[in-house]
Structure formats: structure tokens, C-alpha cells
Amino acid sequence: MKRKTGKKLSMGEKAVLAMREAVAELILEHRKTNTPLVIWKNNKVVKVSPFKMNLP
């Protein structure tokens, strides 16, 4: 992968991009099936509608 400037991405930057892509795919899949996302919020496990989550 390369940046718009043509400079190669660091391993950390590649990892962040891969994680964002995976999260976006997960949210979209949950939207298709109308299945709540289970997340950790305020020291608790909670179910959240995937339609309330922003895509990264």
C-alpha cells in the first residue's frame, strides 16, 4: 500500500487501515442481517443497533 504522496505505509499504518476495514465490513454485515453489535461500553457489555454506529 502507498499513500497519496507515494510514500510506503508503515506496518502500524497498515494495521490501522486493516482494522478500520474489518470494522466497517462487520457493521455492514450486521446492518444486512439486522443483528445488534455487542460492544464494551462504560465497563459493561451492551447491545447496540448497527444503524446507530458510524462507519470508520
C-alpha positions in Angstrom: 0.0 0.0 0.0 1.1 3.5 -0.7 0.0 6.9 0.5 -1.2 9.6 -1.9 2.3 11.1 -1.7 3.8 7.8 -3.0 5.4 7.1 0.4 5.1 3.5 1.6 2.9 2.9 4.7 4.5 1.7 7.9 3.4 -1.6 9.5 1.4 0.3 12.1 -0.4 2.3 9.4 -1.3 -0.8 7.5 -2.6 -2.4 10.7 -4.9 0.6 11.4 -6.2 0.6 7.9 -6.9 -3.2 8.1 -8.7 -2.8 11.4 -10.9 0.0 10.1 -11.8 -2.0 7.0 -12.7 -5.0 9.1 -14.9 -3.0 11.5 -16.7 -1.4 8.5 -17.3 -4.8 7.0 -18.6 -6.1 10.3 -21.0 -3.2 10.8 -22.3 -3.5 7.2 -22.9 -7.3 7.7 -24.8 -6.6 10.9 -26.9 -4.0 9.1 -27.8 -6.5 6.4 -28.9 -9.1 9.0 -30.4 -6.5 11.4 -28.3 -8.1 14.2 -27.2 -6.0 17.1 -23.5 -5.3 17.7 -22.2 -6.4 21.1 -19.7 -3.9 22.4 -17.9 -2.9 25.7 -19.2 0.5 26.9 -18.8 2.1 30.4 -17.4 -1.1 31.8 -20.4 -3.2 30.6 -21.3 -5.4 27.7 -24.1 -3.8 25.8 -26.0 -4.5 22.5 -26.2 -1.6 20.0 -28.1 -1.3 16.8 -25.7 -1.4 13.9 -27.6 1.5 12.4 -26.5 3.7 15.3 -22.8 3.1 14.6 -20.8 5.3 12.2 -18.7 3.6 9.6 -15.0 4.3 10.1 
